[in-house]
Amino acid sequence: MQIKSRFSIAIHILTCIAYFKDQYRVTSEFLAGSIGANPVIIRTVMSALRQAGLVLTRQGSADISITKPLDKITLYDVYLAVECVSGEGLFHLHEHPNPACPVGRNIHACLVPHLEKAQIAMETVLKETTLQDIVDEARERERQNEN
């Protein structure tokens, strides 16, 4: 099970907006070039970010802005914005284990508590990491690449 790529695309979009805001017109085409994705995909993810209140866009304008300070937006906020996981959780259990089998009869009850702990651990890390952290890391890595 993988988290949909729109999560990393959304983080990439937000990082680009913050990173390039004073240097370039950040458009869906610009973002598509950086991300390596079709502008339609970018606009779809941008729509989710806009609906979540993380970005502000203007119709017919390349003016895209982030609505909150970068250190107030966590990766968990982005994760929720792009609906990476259904309400059922990160892990989807197979639906028809054999109730006549002792493993089949008990596997869900055995797995669920562990998988819930794994999801909570992942979400905790996402809540501890801000967009400012990602932008700062991108800038630092670029400085290292220049040397």
C-alpha positions in Angstrom: 0.0 0.0 0.0 1.4 3.4 -1.0 0.3 6.9 -0.2 -0.8 8.5 -3.5 1.8 10.6 -5.3 -0.4 13.6 -5.0 1.0 14.0 -1.4 4.6 14.4 -2.6 3.3 16.5 -5.5 1.5 18.8 -3.1 4.6 19.2 -1.0 6.6 19.9 -4.1 4.1 22.6 -5.2 4.1 24.3 -1.8 7.9 24.2 -1.6 8.2 25.7 -5.1 5.8 28.5 -4.3 7.8 29.4 -1.2 11.2 28.8 -2.8 10.6 30.8 -6.0 8.0 33.4 -5.0 10.4 36.3 -5.4 12.2 35.0 -8.4 9.7 33.6 -10.9 6.0 33.6 -11.9 5.0 30.3 -10.4 2.3 29.0 -12.7 0.9 25.5 -13.2 3.2 25.1 -16.2 6.2 26.2 -14.2 5.3 23.8 -11.4 4.6 21.0 -13.9 8.2 21.5 -15.3 9.7 21.2 -11.8 7.6 18.3 -10.8 7.7 16.4 -14.1 3.9 16.1 -14.3 1.1 17.3 -16.6 -0.2 20.7 -15.7 -3.7 19.2 -15.4 -2.4 17.1 -12.5 -0.9 20.2 -11.0 -4.2 22.1 -11.2 -6.0 19.2 -9.6 -3.7 19.1 -6.6 -3.7 22.9 -6.5 -7.5 22.7 -6.3 -7.3 20.4 -3.2 -4.7 22.7 -1.6 -7.0 25.7 -2.3 -10.1 23.9 -0.8 -8.0 23.1 2.3 -7.2 26.8 2.7 -3.4 26.3 2.2 -3.1 28.3 -1.0 -4.8 31.3 -2.6 -5.1 31.5 -6.4 -6.7 34.0 -8.7 -8.5 32.9 -11.8 -6.6 34.0 -14.9 -3.6 35.1 -12.9 -0.3 33.4 -12.0 -0.5 34.8 -8.5 -0.3 31.9 -6.2 0.3 32.4 -2.5 0.5 30.3 0.6 -2.1 31.4 3.1 -0.2 30.7 6.4 3.4 31.0 7.6 5.4 28.0 6.5 6.2 27.0 10.0 2.4 26.7 10.7 1.8 24.2 7.9 2.7 20.6 8.7 3.1 17.8 6.3 0.1 16.3 8.1 -1.9 19.3 6.9 -0.9 18.6 3.4 -1.6 14.9 3.8 -5.1 15.7 4.9 -5.6 18.3 2.2 -4.9 15.9 -0.7 -6.9 13.1 0.9 -4.1 10.5 0.7 -6.0 8.0 2.9 -9.7 7.2 3.1 -11.6 7.4 6.3 -10.9 3.7 6.8 -7.2 4.3 7.4 -3.9 3.9 5.7 -4.1 0.1 5.5 -6.8 -1.7 3.7 -7.3 -5.3 4.9 -8.2 -8.0 2.4 -11.9 -8.5 2.6 -12.7 -12.2 2.6 -10.4 -14.3 4.9 -11.7 -17.8 5.4 -13.6 -18.0 8.7 -13.1 -21.7 8.8 -9.4 -21.2 9.0 -7.9 -20.3 12.4 -5.6 -17.8 10.7 -8.3 -16.4 8.5 -10.7 -16.1 11.4 -8.3 -14.1 13.5 -5.9 -12.3 11.1 -7.8 -8.9 11.1 -8.0 -8.8 14.9 -4.3 -9.6 15.0 -3.3 -7.0 12.4 -5.5 -4.0 13.2 -3.8 -2.8 16.4 -0.4 -3.0 14.9 -1.4 -1.2 11.7 -3.2 1.5 13.7 0.0 2.1 15.7 2.0 2.3 12.5 -0.4 4.9 11.0 -0.3 6.9 14.2 3.5 6.8 14.2 3.7 8.0 10.6 1.1 10.8 11.2 3.0 11.9 14.3 6.2 12.4 12.2 4.1 14.3 9.6 2.7 16.6 12.3 6.2 17.3 13.6 7.5 18.4 10.1 6.6 21.8 8.7 6.8 23.2 5.3 9.4 25.6 6.6 11.6 22.5 7.4 11.3 21.3 3.8 12.0 24.7 2.3 15.0 25.1 4.6 16.3 21.6 3.7 15.9 22.3 0.0 17.8 25.5 0.2 20.6 23.8 2.3 20.9 21.0 -0.2 21.1 23.5 -3.1 23.9 25.3 -1.2 25.7 22.0 -0.8 25.3 21.2 -4.5 26.8 24.6 -5.5 30.0 23.9 -3.5 
